[in-house]
Structures are given as structure tokens and as C-alpha cells.
Amino acid sequence: MSKLKTKSSAKKRFKFTASGKIKKGQAGKRHGMIKRSNEQIRDLRGTSTLSGSETQRIKRWMPYA
């Protein structure tokens, strides 16, 4: 059978953890920081993990990860 292609957009945006969860960068910090509270800006630091339903979809896009 032929090889499956990995979605380029997915490999740039997501990383797998050792337990199989998927890490993603936080959205909502590109612009418009004045209207956001300091608490919200702090909460959006770093990375977060995807929910179960989203994880299934991303795993389909990255078959060899």
C-alpha cells in the first residue's frame, strides 16, 4: 500500500507528548492586548493540550507521529 502524507499545517502546529496527548500553542495573543485583562494574558502563556475529539482528528492528519 502507498504511504500516507502528513498534513504540513499539522506538523508545524502540534507536538505529541509521551503519553499520546497533543500539545498546541495558545491562541489569542497576537494583537489587541489592551482590551484583555492581565489575568487573561497570564492564562494564555505557554501551551495547552487538545480535547479527545480534536486529538482523534489531528492523529488522522499525522499518521507517523
PyMOL CGO cylinders between C-alpha atoms (Angstrom):
from pymol import cmd
from pymol.cgo import CYLINDER

trace = [
    CYLINDER, 0.00, 0.00, 0.00, 1.15, 3.54, -0.64, 0.3, 1, 1, 1, 1, 1, 1,
    CYLINDER, 1.15, 3.54, -0.64, 2.45, 5.81, 2.09, 0.3, 1, 1, 1, 1, 1, 1,
    CYLINDER, 2.45, 5.81, 2.09, 0.19, 8.38, 3.72, 0.3, 1, 1, 1, 1, 1, 1,
    CYLINDER, 0.19, 8.38, 3.72, 1.07, 12.06, 3.61, 0.3, 1, 1, 1, 1, 1, 1,
    CYLINDER, 1.07, 12.06, 3.61, 1.31, 14.16, 6.77, 0.3, 1, 1, 1, 1, 1, 1,
    CYLINDER, 1.31, 14.16, 6.77, -0.59, 17.45, 6.72, 0.3, 1, 1, 1, 1, 1, 1,
    CYLINDER, -0.59, 17.45, 6.72, 2.06, 20.18, 6.64, 0.3, 1, 1, 1, 1, 1, 1,
    CYLINDER, 2.06, 20.18, 6.64, -0.09, 22.57, 8.67, 0.3, 1, 1, 1, 1, 1, 1,
    CYLINDER, -0.09, 22.57, 8.67, -0.49, 20.00, 11.45, 0.3, 1, 1, 1, 1, 1, 1,
    CYLINDER, -0.49, 20.00, 11.45, 3.20, 19.14, 11.76, 0.3, 1, 1, 1, 1, 1, 1,
    CYLINDER, 3.20, 19.14, 11.76, 4.00, 22.84, 12.15, 0.3, 1, 1, 1, 1, 1, 1,
    CYLINDER, 4.00, 22.84, 12.15, 1.40, 23.47, 14.85, 0.3, 1, 1, 1, 1, 1, 1,
    CYLINDER, 1.40, 23.47, 14.85, 1.19, 20.35, 17.05, 0.3, 1, 1, 1, 1, 1, 1,
    CYLINDER, 1.19, 20.35, 17.05, 3.57, 18.17, 19.09, 0.3, 1, 1, 1, 1, 1, 1,
    CYLINDER, 3.57, 18.17, 19.09, 2.89, 14.80, 20.71, 0.3, 1, 1, 1, 1, 1, 1,
    CYLINDER, 2.89, 14.80, 20.71, 3.59, 14.12, 24.38, 0.3, 1, 1, 1, 1, 1, 1,
    CYLINDER, 3.59, 14.12, 24.38, 4.99, 10.79, 25.59, 0.3, 1, 1, 1, 1, 1, 1,
    CYLINDER, 4.99, 10.79, 25.59, 1.53, 9.67, 26.73, 0.3, 1, 1, 1, 1, 1, 1,
    CYLINDER, 1.53, 9.67, 26.73, -0.02, 10.39, 23.31, 0.3, 1, 1, 1, 1, 1, 1,
    CYLINDER, -0.02, 10.39, 23.31, -1.69, 13.70, 24.09, 0.3, 1, 1, 1, 1, 1, 1,
    CYLINDER, -1.69, 13.70, 24.09, -1.23, 16.61, 21.71, 0.3, 1, 1, 1, 1, 1, 1,
    CYLINDER, -1.23, 16.61, 21.71, 0.24, 19.96, 22.73, 0.3, 1, 1, 1, 1, 1, 1,
    CYLINDER, 0.24, 19.96, 22.73, -0.73, 23.19, 20.97, 0.3, 1, 1, 1, 1, 1, 1,
    CYLINDER, -0.73, 23.19, 20.97, 0.17, 26.83, 21.31, 0.3, 1, 1, 1, 1, 1, 1,
    CYLINDER, 0.17, 26.83, 21.31, -2.32, 29.15, 22.93, 0.3, 1, 1, 1, 1, 1, 1,
    CYLINDER, -2.32, 29.15, 22.93, -4.45, 31.31, 20.64, 0.3, 1, 1, 1, 1, 1, 1,
    CYLINDER, -4.45, 31.31, 20.64, -5.49, 34.89, 21.31, 0.3, 1, 1, 1, 1, 1, 1,
    CYLINDER, -5.49, 34.89, 21.31, -2.22, 36.73, 21.99, 0.3, 1, 1, 1, 1, 1, 1,
    CYLINDER, -2.22, 36.73, 21.99, -1.30, 38.15, 18.59, 0.3, 1, 1, 1, 1, 1, 1,
    CYLINDER, -1.30, 38.15, 18.59, -2.86, 41.59, 18.95, 0.3, 1, 1, 1, 1, 1, 1,
    CYLINDER, -2.86, 41.59, 18.95, -5.46, 43.52, 20.97, 0.3, 1, 1, 1, 1, 1, 1,
    CYLINDER, -5.46, 43.52, 20.97, -3.75, 43.07, 24.35, 0.3, 1, 1, 1, 1, 1, 1,
    CYLINDER, -3.75, 43.07, 24.35, -5.11, 46.38, 25.66, 0.3, 1, 1, 1, 1, 1, 1,
    CYLINDER, -5.11, 46.38, 25.66, -8.67, 45.08, 25.82, 0.3, 1, 1, 1, 1, 1, 1,
    CYLINDER, -8.67, 45.08, 25.82, -7.69, 41.83, 27.56, 0.3, 1, 1, 1, 1, 1, 1,
    CYLINDER, -7.69, 41.83, 27.56, -7.23, 41.63, 31.31, 0.3, 1, 1, 1, 1, 1, 1,
    CYLINDER, -7.23, 41.63, 31.31, -3.80, 40.90, 32.80, 0.3, 1, 1, 1, 1, 1, 1,
    CYLINDER, -3.80, 40.90, 32.80, -5.22, 37.68, 34.25, 0.3, 1, 1, 1, 1, 1, 1,
    CYLINDER, -5.22, 37.68, 34.25, -6.33, 36.52, 30.79, 0.3, 1, 1, 1, 1, 1, 1,
    CYLINDER, -6.33, 36.52, 30.79, -2.94, 37.35, 29.28, 0.3, 1, 1, 1, 1, 1, 1,
    CYLINDER, -2.94, 37.35, 29.28, -1.20, 35.31, 32.01, 0.3, 1, 1, 1, 1, 1, 1,
    CYLINDER, -1.20, 35.31, 32.01, -3.55, 32.36, 31.43, 0.3, 1, 1, 1, 1, 1, 1,
    CYLINDER, -3.55, 32.36, 31.43, -2.70, 32.33, 27.71, 0.3, 1, 1, 1, 1, 1, 1,
    CYLINDER, -2.70, 32.33, 27.71, 1.04, 31.78, 28.27, 0.3, 1, 1, 1, 1, 1, 1,
    CYLINDER, 1.04, 31.78, 28.27, 2.76, 28.60, 27.19, 0.3, 1, 1, 1, 1, 1, 1,
    CYLINDER, 2.76, 28.60, 27.19, 0.98, 25.59, 25.69, 0.3, 1, 1, 1, 1, 1, 1,
    CYLINDER, 0.98, 25.59, 25.69, -2.17, 23.58, 26.31, 0.3, 1, 1, 1, 1, 1, 1,
    CYLINDER, -2.17, 23.58, 26.31, -3.45, 20.13, 25.35, 0.3, 1, 1, 1, 1, 1, 1,
    CYLINDER, -3.45, 20.13, 25.35, -6.23, 19.28, 22.94, 0.3, 1, 1, 1, 1, 1, 1,
    CYLINDER, -6.23, 19.28, 22.94, -9.51, 17.63, 23.88, 0.3, 1, 1, 1, 1, 1, 1,
    CYLINDER, -9.51, 17.63, 23.88, -10.18, 14.00, 22.99, 0.3, 1, 1, 1, 1, 1, 1,
    CYLINDER, -10.18, 14.00, 22.99, -12.32, 14.63, 19.91, 0.3, 1, 1, 1, 1, 1, 1,
    CYLINDER, -12.32, 14.63, 19.91, -9.79, 17.09, 18.47, 0.3, 1, 1, 1, 1, 1, 1,
    CYLINDER, -9.79, 17.09, 18.47, -6.96, 14.65, 19.25, 0.3, 1, 1, 1, 1, 1, 1,
    CYLINDER, -6.96, 14.65, 19.25, -8.55, 11.97, 17.05, 0.3, 1, 1, 1, 1, 1, 1,
    CYLINDER, -8.55, 11.97, 17.05, -8.77, 14.39, 14.12, 0.3, 1, 1, 1, 1, 1, 1,
    CYLINDER, -8.77, 14.39, 14.12, -5.14, 15.53, 14.44, 0.3, 1, 1, 1, 1, 1, 1,
    CYLINDER, -5.14, 15.53, 14.44, -3.88, 11.93, 14.72, 0.3, 1, 1, 1, 1, 1, 1,
    CYLINDER, -3.88, 11.93, 14.72, -5.51, 11.22, 11.36, 0.3, 1, 1, 1, 1, 1, 1,
    CYLINDER, -5.51, 11.22, 11.36, -3.55, 14.11, 9.87, 0.3, 1, 1, 1, 1, 1, 1,
    CYLINDER, -3.55, 14.11, 9.87, -0.23, 12.89, 11.34, 0.3, 1, 1, 1, 1, 1, 1,
    CYLINDER, -0.23, 12.89, 11.34, -0.13, 9.13, 10.72, 0.3, 1, 1, 1, 1, 1, 1,
    CYLINDER, -0.13, 9.13, 10.72, 3.56, 8.58, 11.57, 0.3, 1, 1, 1, 1, 1, 1,
    CYLINDER, 3.56, 8.58, 11.57, 3.88, 10.80, 14.64, 0.3, 1, 1, 1, 1, 1, 1,
]
cmd.load_cgo(trace, "trace")
